[in-house]
Amino acid sequence: MKISRYVAATAVLASAVAGSVVLAPSASAAAKAAYNGACGSGYKVVNSAPIGTQGTVFLTYNSAKGKNCVVTVRNSTGAAKNMFAYLYVNGSEDSQLDEGLYTSYAGPIYDYGRGKCVDWAGGIDNQSTFTYGSNCASLKEHRVTKGW
């Protein structure tokens, strides 16, 4: 689904706040989420960021197609939770967003971005992470992780 970057960011923040639930951490640490291959063949993980204690968001890239893909993966499956995956290729008119109630992962979402910086994000329940200006070689990324 293509929507404007600003509408997407607003929707992501509003849904994260509206769907948040404050959870106490469990006594035993959950296993870290592994990339699940949801983007398909030819996509390799080029970056990732933990989403608090809930899971991990993965940025993958297919060099043959010049496409980026983002998927948010939970540490463990279970009852459906509010999750999102977000991708914006700098200079494009539209961003990509997949948001809803999922039991294991949100996404995959794709956009062409050969030679471009990307902003990408993921969230699970009350925790999210946003990375801006990433994977463009000449600029350093800026990552913001928040619990809502």
Residue frames as a rotation matrix with the C-alpha (Angstrom) as fourth column:
MET 1
0.590 0.807 0.000 0.00
0.807 -0.590 0.000 0.00
0.000 0.000 -1.000 0.00
LYS 2
-0.509 -0.754 0.416 1.44
0.750 -0.625 -0.217 3.36
0.423 0.202 0.883 -1.00
ILE 3
0.731 0.658 -0.181 0.74
0.666 -0.629 0.401 6.33
0.150 -0.413 -0.898 1.21
SER 4
0.529 -0.558 0.640 2.49
-0.185 -0.811 -0.554 9.58
0.828 0.175 -0.532 1.85
ARG 5
-0.369 -0.810 -0.456 5.45
0.376 0.319 -0.870 9.53
0.850 -0.492 0.187 4.22
TYR 6
-0.830 0.027 0.557 3.85
-0.437 -0.653 -0.619 11.94
0.347 -0.757 0.554 6.67
VAL 7
0.262 0.963 0.056 0.52
-0.871 0.211 0.443 10.14
0.415 -0.165 0.895 6.74
ALA 8
0.395 -0.181 -0.901 2.34
0.109 0.983 -0.149 6.85
0.912 -0.039 0.408 7.30
ALA 9
-0.686 -0.721 -0.093 4.44
0.209 -0.073 -0.975 8.21
0.696 -0.689 0.201 10.15
THR 10
-0.543 0.577 0.610 1.35
-0.808 -0.556 -0.194 9.70
0.227 -0.598 0.769 11.79
ALA 11
0.494 0.767 -0.409 -0.58
-0.646 0.639 0.418 6.45
0.582 0.058 0.811 11.36
VAL 12
0.003 -0.596 -0.803 2.29
0.289 0.769 -0.570 4.42
0.957 -0.230 0.174 12.80
LEU 13
-0.891 -0.392 0.230 2.60
-0.066 -0.388 -0.919 6.64
0.450 -0.834 0.320 15.86
ALA 14
-0.256 0.880 0.400 -1.16
-0.939 -0.324 0.112 6.84
0.228 -0.347 0.910 16.43
SER 15
0.563 0.492 -0.664 -1.64
-0.390 0.866 0.311 3.09
0.728 0.084 0.680 16.16
ALA 16
-0.319 -0.750 -0.580 1.34
0.312 0.494 -0.811 2.38
0.895 -0.440 0.076 18.39
VAL 17
-0.893 0.027 0.449 -0.03
-0.392 -0.539 -0.746 4.67
0.222 -0.842 0.492 21.09
ALA 18
0.009 0.997 0.081 -3.63
-0.969 -0.011 0.248 3.48
0.248 -0.081 0.965 20.70
GLY 19
0.649 0.270 -0.711 -2.69
-0.276 0.955 0.111 -0.17
0.709 0.124 0.694 20.75
SER 20
-0.378 -0.925 0.040 -0.14
-0.396 0.123 -0.910 0.00
0.837 -0.360 -0.412 23.50
VAL 21
0.874 0.450 -0.185 -0.24
-0.047 0.456 0.889 -2.18
0.484 -0.768 0.420 26.52
VAL 22
0.096 -0.867 0.490 2.36
-0.931 -0.253 -0.265 -1.91
0.353 -0.431 -0.831 29.24
LEU 23
0.807 0.116 -0.579 3.84
-0.046 0.990 0.135 -5.34
0.588 -0.082 0.804 29.81
ALA 24
0.581 -0.650 0.490 6.15
-0.676 -0.050 0.735 -6.46
-0.453 -0.758 -0.468 32.57
PRO 25
-0.073 -0.670 -0.739 9.23
-0.885 0.386 -0.262 -8.28
0.461 0.634 -0.621 31.30
SER 26
0.837 0.369 -0.404 9.17
-0.210 0.898 0.386 -12.03
0.505 -0.239 0.829 31.83
ALA 27
0.735 -0.558 0.386 11.49
-0.376 0.138 0.916 -13.71
-0.564 -0.818 -0.109 34.27
SER 28
-0.002 -0.748 0.664 13.28
0.515 0.568 0.642 -15.50
-0.857 0.343 0.384 31.47
ALA 29
-0.290 -0.193 -0.937 14.56
-0.554 -0.765 0.329 -13.62
-0.780 0.615 0.115 28.46
ALA 30
0.756 0.598 0.267 12.90
-0.072 0.482 -0.873 -14.55
-0.651 0.641 0.407 25.18
ALA 31
-0.085 -0.766 0.638 15.02
0.742 0.378 0.553 -15.87
-0.665 0.521 0.536 22.35
LYS 32
-0.389 -0.141 -0.910 16.03
-0.334 -0.899 0.282 -13.18
-0.859 0.414 0.303 19.85
ALA 33
0.704 0.704 0.088 14.00
-0.102 0.223 -0.969 -13.20
-0.702 0.674 0.229 16.65
ALA 34
-0.491 -0.801 0.344 15.80
0.263 0.240 0.935 -14.58
-0.831 0.549 0.093 13.60
TYR 35
-0.447 0.306 -0.841 15.16
-0.819 -0.517 0.247 -13.40
-0.359 0.799 0.482 10.06
ASN 36
-0.048 0.592 0.804 12.43
-0.156 0.791 -0.592 -15.65
-0.987 -0.154 0.054 8.67
GLY 37
-0.821 -0.367 0.437 13.08
0.339 0.303 0.891 -15.32
-0.459 0.879 -0.125 4.92
ALA 38
0.090 0.995 -0.043 9.73
0.559 -0.086 -0.825 -13.59
-0.824 0.051 -0.564 4.37
CYS 39
0.134 -0.070 -0.989 11.16
-0.527 -0.850 -0.011 -11.21
-0.839 0.522 -0.151 1.75
GLY 40
0.958 0.286 0.030 11.93
-0.147 0.576 -0.804 -14.13
-0.247 0.765 0.594 -0.57
SER 41
0.472 -0.815 0.336 14.93
0.803 0.555 0.219 -15.46
-0.365 0.167 0.916 -2.43
GLY 42
0.080 -0.587 0.806 17.77
0.771 -0.476 -0.423 -13.11
0.632 0.655 0.414 -3.26
TYR 43
0.604 0.166 0.780 17.16
-0.266 -0.880 0.393 -10.83
0.752 -0.445 -0.487 -0.27
LYS 44
-0.118 -0.728 -0.675 19.99
0.706 0.417 -0.573 -10.60
0.699 -0.544 0.464 2.25
VAL 45
0.777 0.347 -0.526 19.82
0.629 -0.473 0.617 -8.96
-0.035 -0.810 -0.586 5.69
VAL 46
-0.002 -0.772 0.636 21.75
0.549 -0.532 -0.644 -5.67
0.836 0.347 0.425 5.54
ASN 47
-0.755 -0.198 0.625 20.61
-0.377 -0.649 -0.661 -4.21
0.537 -0.735 0.415 8.85
SER 48
0.034 0.795 -0.606 18.44
0.545 0.493 0.678 -5.03
0.838 -0.353 -0.417 11.83
ALA 49
-0.626 -0.163 0.762 17.30
-0.475 -0.696 -0.539 -3.43
0.618 -0.700 0.358 15.06
PRO 50
-0.779 0.371 -0.506 15.85
0.600 0.678 -0.425 -4.93
0.185 -0.635 -0.750 18.23
ILE 51
-0.161 0.807 0.567 12.33
-0.225 -0.590 0.776 -3.88
0.961 -0.002 0.277 19.18
GLY 52
0.147 0.116 0.982 12.71
-0.970 -0.178 0.166 -3.79
0.194 -0.977 0.087 22.94
THR 53
-0.617 -0.304 0.725 12.09
-0.549 0.827 -0.120 -7.27
-0.563 -0.473 -0.678 24.30
GLN 54
0.310 0.940 0.140 9.43
-0.471 0.280 -0.836 -8.13
-0.826 0.193 0.530 21.70
GLY 55
0.692 -0.036 0.721 11.36
0.559 0.659 -0.504 -8.92
-0.457 0.751 0.476 18.50
THR 56
-0.401 -0.877 -0.266 13.48
0.283 -0.394 0.874 -7.51
-0.871 0.275 0.406 15.68
VAL 57
0.805 0.513 -0.298 12.92
-0.123 -0.347 -0.930 -5.47
-0.580 0.785 -0.217 12.53
PHE 58
-0.100 -0.831 0.547 15.02
0.531 0.420 0.736 -6.55
-0.841 0.364 0.400 9.53
LEU 59
0.528 0.094 -0.844 16.06
-0.618 -0.638 -0.458 -4.49
-0.582 0.764 -0.279 6.50
THR 60
0.070 -0.480 0.874 16.97
0.461 0.793 0.399 -6.72
-0.885 0.375 0.277 3.58
TYR 61
0.180 -0.103 -0.978 18.22
-0.712 -0.699 -0.058 -5.91
-0.678 0.707 -0.199 0.08
ASN 62
0.519 -0.019 0.855 18.15
0.525 0.796 -0.301 -7.71
-0.675 0.604 0.423 -3.26
SER 63
-0.228 -0.731 -0.643 21.10
-0.124 -0.633 0.764 -6.40
-0.966 0.254 0.054 -5.28
ALA 64
-0.786 -0.028 0.617 19.86
0.561 0.387 0.732 -7.97
-0.259 0.922 -0.289 -8.53
LYS 65
0.072 0.926 0.371 16.53
0.951 -0.176 0.254 -6.11
0.300 0.334 -0.893 -8.28
GLY 66
-0.736 -0.401 0.546 17.75
0.227 -0.905 -0.358 -3.01
0.638 -0.140 0.757 -6.40
LYS 67
0.225 0.938 0.262 14.91
-0.172 -0.227 0.959 -3.48
0.959 -0.261 0.111 -3.94
ASN 68
-0.838 -0.327 0.437 14.73
-0.455 -0.024 -0.890 -3.09
0.302 -0.945 -0.129 -0.17
CYS 69
0.089 0.860 -0.502 12.40
0.075 0.497 0.865 -5.13
0.993 -0.114 -0.020 2.01
VAL 70
-0.672 -0.216 0.709 11.41
-0.654 -0.276 -0.704 -4.71
0.347 -0.937 0.044 5.66
VAL 71
0.178 0.707 -0.684 9.88
0.072 0.684 0.726 -7.33
0.981 -0.179 0.071 7.93
THR 72
-0.242 -0.140 0.960 9.17
-0.910 -0.312 -0.275 -7.15
0.338 -0.940 -0.052 11.68
VAL 73
-0.029 0.123 -0.992 9.51
-0.028 0.992 0.124 -10.52
0.999 0.031 -0.025 13.45
ARG 74
0.652 0.327 0.684 8.35
-0.686 -0.131 0.716 -11.41
0.323 -0.936 0.139 16.96
ASN 75
-0.454 -0.826 0.333 10.65
-0.887 0.382 -0.259 -13.32
0.087 -0.413 -0.906 19.32
SER 76
-0.931 0.229 0.284 7.91
0.158 0.955 -0.250 -15.89
-0.328 -0.188 -0.926 19.83
THR 77
-0.646 0.763 0.031 4.57
-0.099 -0.123 0.987 -16.53
0.757 0.635 0.155 18.18
GLY 78
-0.817 0.452 -0.360 1.35
0.503 0.252 -0.827 -16.37
-0.283 -0.856 -0.433 20.13
ALA 79
0.237 0.960 -0.152 -1.81
0.791 -0.281 -0.544 -14.34
-0.564 0.009 -0.825 20.40
ALA 80
0.195 -0.101 0.976 -2.13
0.832 -0.510 -0.219 -11.61
0.520 0.854 -0.015 17.77
LYS 81
0.023 -0.274 -0.961 -0.45
0.695 -0.687 0.213 -8.32
-0.718 -0.673 0.175 18.67
ASN 82
0.958 0.228 -0.177 -0.47
0.070 -0.779 -0.623 -4.90
-0.279 0.584 -0.762 17.04
MET 83
0.012 -0.981 0.192 2.61
0.567 0.165 0.807 -4.84
-0.824 0.099 0.558 14.78
PHE 84
0.926 0.249 -0.284 3.97
-0.104 -0.555 -0.826 -2.74
-0.363 0.794 -0.488 11.94
ALA 85
-0.092 -0.924 0.371 6.74
0.800 0.154 0.580 -2.64
-0.593 0.350 0.725 9.35
TYR 86
0.839 0.329 -0.432 7.61
0.106 -0.880 -0.464 0.66
-0.533 0.343 -0.774 7.64
LEU 87
-0.153 -0.886 0.437 9.90
0.827 0.127 0.548 1.61
-0.541 0.446 0.713 4.72
TYR 88
0.894 0.312 -0.322 10.65
0.087 -0.825 -0.558 4.92
-0.440 0.471 -0.765 3.01
VAL 89
0.076 -0.857 0.510 13.25
0.987 0.138 0.085 5.35
-0.143 0.497 0.856 0.27
ASN 90
-0.071 -0.158 -0.985 14.64
0.313 -0.941 0.128 8.89
-0.947 -0.299 0.116 0.44
GLY 91
-0.825 -0.199 -0.528 13.53
-0.339 -0.573 0.746 10.97
-0.451 0.795 0.405 -2.51
SER 92
-0.794 0.601 0.086 10.44
0.488 0.547 0.680 8.91
0.362 0.582 -0.728 -3.28
GLU 93
-0.503 0.696 0.512 6.90
-0.513 -0.718 0.470 10.24
0.695 -0.026 0.719 -3.01
ASP 94
0.548 0.835 -0.042 5.48
-0.556 0.401 0.728 7.32
0.625 -0.375 0.684 -1.09
SER 95
-0.552 -0.611 0.567 6.30
-0.834 0.417 -0.362 5.15
-0.016 -0.672 -0.740 1.88
GLN 96
-0.172 0.439 -0.882 5.32
-0.212 0.858 0.468 1.54
0.962 0.268 -0.054 2.48
LEU 97
-0.583 0.061 0.810 3.50
-0.813 -0.061 -0.580 0.40
0.014 -0.996 0.085 5.62
ASP 98
-0.158 0.585 -0.796 2.06
0.025 0.808 0.589 -2.88
0.987 0.073 -0.142 6.80
GLU 99
-0.844 -0.053 0.534 0.24
-0.506 -0.255 -0.824 -2.60
0.180 -0.965 0.189 10.11
GLY 100
0.177 0.946 -0.271 -2.24
-0.601 0.322 0.731 -4.86
0.779 0.034 0.626 11.85
LEU 101
0.391 0.025 0.920 -2.75
-0.831 0.439 0.342 -7.67
-0.396 -0.898 0.192 14.34
TYR 102
0.333 -0.392 -0.858 -0.25
-0.598 0.615 -0.513 -10.48
0.729 0.684 -0.030 13.65
THR 103
0.987 0.065 0.144 0.84
-0.151 0.660 0.736 -13.66
-0.047 -0.749 0.661 15.44
SER 104
0.523 -0.842 0.135 4.43
0.724 0.522 0.450 -13.83
-0.449 -0.137 0.883 14.13
TYR 105
-0.586 -0.803 -0.110 5.48
0.621 -0.532 0.575 -11.07
-0.520 0.269 0.811 11.71
ALA 106
0.582 0.647 -0.493 4.45
0.140 -0.677 -0.722 -7.87
-0.801 0.351 -0.485 9.88
GLY 107
-0.095 -0.565 -0.820 5.47
-0.869 -0.354 0.345 -7.31
-0.485 0.745 -0.457 6.27
PRO 108
-0.365 -0.930 -0.045 7.15
0.764 -0.327 0.556 -7.98
-0.532 0.168 0.830 4.02
ILE 109
0.816 0.482 -0.318 7.03
0.209 -0.760 -0.616 -4.56
-0.539 0.436 -0.721 2.37
TYR 110
-0.012 -0.809 0.588 9.17
0.917 0.226 0.330 -3.59
-0.399 0.543 0.739 -0.62
ASP 111
0.894 0.231 -0.385 10.45
0.007 -0.865 -0.502 -0.53
-0.448 0.446 -0.774 -2.47
TYR 112
0.548 -0.718 0.430 13.07
0.720 0.143 -0.679 0.13
0.426 0.682 0.595 -5.13
GLY 113
0.979 -0.174 -0.107 16.02
-0.076 -0.794 0.603 1.98
-0.190 -0.582 -0.791 -3.69
ARG 114
0.447 -0.872 0.201 19.30
0.889 0.409 -0.204 1.31
0.095 0.270 0.958 -5.50
GLY 115
-0.449 -0.794 0.410 21.82
0.702 -0.598 -0.387 3.95
0.552 0.114 0.826 -4.34
LYS 116
0.042 0.561 0.827 19.34
-0.240 -0.797 0.554 5.64
0.970 -0.222 0.101 -1.99
CYS 117
-0.941 -0.216 0.259 19.22
-0.279 0.069 -0.958 6.07
0.189 -0.974 -0.125 1.78
VAL 118
-0.190 0.912 -0.363 16.26
0.197 0.398 0.896 4.46
0.962 0.098 -0.255 3.51
ASP 119
-0.551 0.219 0.805 14.19
-0.826 -0.282 -0.488 5.10
0.120 -0.934 0.336 6.61
TRP 120
-0.201 0.469 -0.860 12.77
-0.093 0.865 0.494 1.93
0.975 0.179 -0.130 8.13
ALA 121
-0.536 0.134 0.833 10.96
-0.833 -0.240 -0.498 0.96
0.133 -0.962 0.240 11.28
GLY 122
-0.333 0.502 -0.799 9.15
0.130 0.863 0.488 -1.77
0.934 0.059 -0.353 13.13
GLY 123
-0.556 0.191 0.809 6.94
-0.797 -0.398 -0.454 -2.04
0.235 -0.897 0.373 16.15
ILE 124
-0.383 0.459 -0.802 5.31
0.331 0.878 0.345 -4.65
0.863 -0.133 -0.488 18.33
ASP 125
0.338 0.649 -0.681 2.70
0.901 -0.013 0.435 -3.62
0.273 -0.760 -0.589 20.90
ASN 126
0.961 0.122 -0.247 4.18
0.223 -0.871 0.437 -0.84
-0.162 -0.475 -0.865 23.02
GLN 127
0.144 -0.976 -0.162 7.74
0.115 -0.146 0.983 -0.98
-0.983 -0.160 0.091 21.65
SER 128
0.924 0.131 0.360 9.13
0.366 -0.030 -0.930 0.36
-0.111 0.991 -0.076 18.38
THR 129
-0.067 -0.955 -0.289 12.32
0.404 -0.291 0.867 1.42
-0.912 -0.059 0.406 16.67
PHE 130
0.954 0.295 0.051 12.84
0.185 -0.448 -0.875 3.91
-0.236 0.844 -0.482 13.81
THR 131
-0.071 -0.996 0.050 16.03
0.594 -0.002 0.805 4.19
-0.802 0.087 0.592 11.75
TYR 132
0.874 0.388 -0.292 16.54
0.079 -0.706 -0.704 7.23
-0.479 0.593 -0.647 9.51
GLY 133
0.645 -0.627 -0.437 19.05
-0.763 -0.492 -0.420 7.82
0.048 0.604 -0.795 6.68
SER 134
0.298 -0.464 0.834 20.33
-0.398 0.734 0.550 4.26
-0.867 -0.497 0.034 6.75
ASN 135
0.137 -0.310 0.941 22.37
0.501 0.841 0.204 2.10
-0.854 0.444 0.271 4.41
CYS 136
0.973 0.157 0.170 23.51
0.227 -0.494 -0.840 4.82
-0.048 0.855 -0.516 2.05
ALA 137
0.361 -0.932 0.027 27.27
0.878 0.330 -0.345 4.61
0.313 0.148 0.938 2.74
SER 138
-0.379 -0.627 0.681 27.99
0.417 -0.772 -0.479 8.34
0.826 0.102 0.554 3.01
LEU 139
-0.078 0.436 0.897 25.62
-0.686 -0.676 0.269 9.09
0.723 -0.594 0.352 5.90
LYS 140
-0.978 -0.180 -0.106 25.37
-0.036 0.646 -0.762 7.59
0.206 -0.742 -0.638 9.36
GLU 141
-0.200 0.959 -0.200 22.03
0.438 0.270 0.857 6.21
0.876 0.084 -0.474 10.43
HIS 142
-0.738 0.130 0.662 19.99
-0.597 -0.583 -0.551 7.77
0.314 -0.802 0.508 13.18
ARG 143
-0.430 0.553 -0.713 18.08
0.347 0.831 0.435 5.25
0.833 -0.060 -0.549 15.29
VAL 144
-0.538 0.385 0.750 15.34
-0.793 -0.534 -0.295 6.03
0.286 -0.753 0.593 17.79
THR 145
-0.565 0.370 -0.738 13.93
0.343 0.918 0.197 3.27
0.751 -0.142 -0.645 20.00
LYS 146
-0.614 0.432 0.660 10.88
-0.719 -0.652 -0.242 3.98
0.326 -0.623 0.711 22.11
GLY 147
-0.758 0.568 -0.320 8.51
0.642 0.736 -0.215 2.21
0.113 -0.369 -0.923 24.42
TRP 148
-0.534 0.632 0.562 5.06
-0.162 -0.728 0.666 3.75
0.830 0.264 0.491 24.21
